Every structure is written in C-alpha cells, then in structure tokens.
C-alpha cells in the first residue's frame, strides 16, 4: 500500500502553512485560557447579581411599590423637567414674597401658579400633596409642608425659606 507522492507533497505544504498557526496557539494558549476563565467569571457574577436583585424584589415586593404610579407619565415629551419646575418655583416664590407691594389682582394668580408648580414638583419626586383640596389657612399650611418635603428631597426653594424668615421676625 503505497501513498501517492502528490498526497504526501500536499500534506507537507499544508503542514508548513499551518505551522505558524500551531506555534501561535502554543504561545497564546495562556491568553485564550484567561479569556475563557474571565468570561465565565463575568457570567457567574452577572447571574449572581440578577439572582440577588430577584430575591430583593421578592422580599420588598417592588412591584407593589410602583403599582399606584403611572410610570408612563415620566416618558411623556411634553412633561416639564424638574429643573424647569424648580426655576419656575423660585421665580414665582420671589413674586409671592413681593405680593404685599403689588396689585391685589396678582395675588390669587401668582399663588395659583405657585401651587400648580408645587403639585408638579411633588408628582415628579413622588411626594404626597393635598393643595387642590384645601383652602385658606389649611392650604397655606399644606403649602409650607410641601415646600419642606421638596426641600428634604433636594429641591432648594430659597424664596420659600425667605417667606418663613419674614414671618419669624
């Protein structure tokens, strides 16, 4: 059983062509192993994080926390940003402080606009407010409470602090 010379010659050329590939694989085998091990470690870590988040969701019942909120409202394009609402609150708060020196007609309009911005800011930050249902002194107390809640949530309202400072003097 004799092997044709052409087949031996073809196998020799194939061996010579593959020799650099074999040498490269031998020299880089540690890097290939490292990539495989790191990929497996990343996969395990991601799986562990997903499992931990799943356990926390079940423990806290995260779905029940957001059940009462319409989360699609946050995706609306016509919704004002919290930065814009805060700027409007500061401006209206400044007008509200100066109401005593302005016309009486401005007083209800400025307060209504200020209350509307307080409601919008409260919705954005998830703060409960009852400004629409109250009137008179009760509404003023609720306004101060909502301002305090917004301040505690990180929304600085210097005009509101100025009003309180004037009442304390």
Buried (B, 14 or more C-beta within 10 A) or exposed (E): EEEEEEEEEEEEEEEEEEEEEEEEEEEEEEEEEEEEEEEEEEEEEEEEEEEEEEEEEEEEEEEEEEEEEEEEEEEEEEBBEBEEBBEBBBBBBEBBBEBEEEEEEEBEEBBEBBBBBBBBBBBBBEBEBEBEEBEEEEBEEBBBBBBBBBBEBEBEBEBBBBBEEEEEE
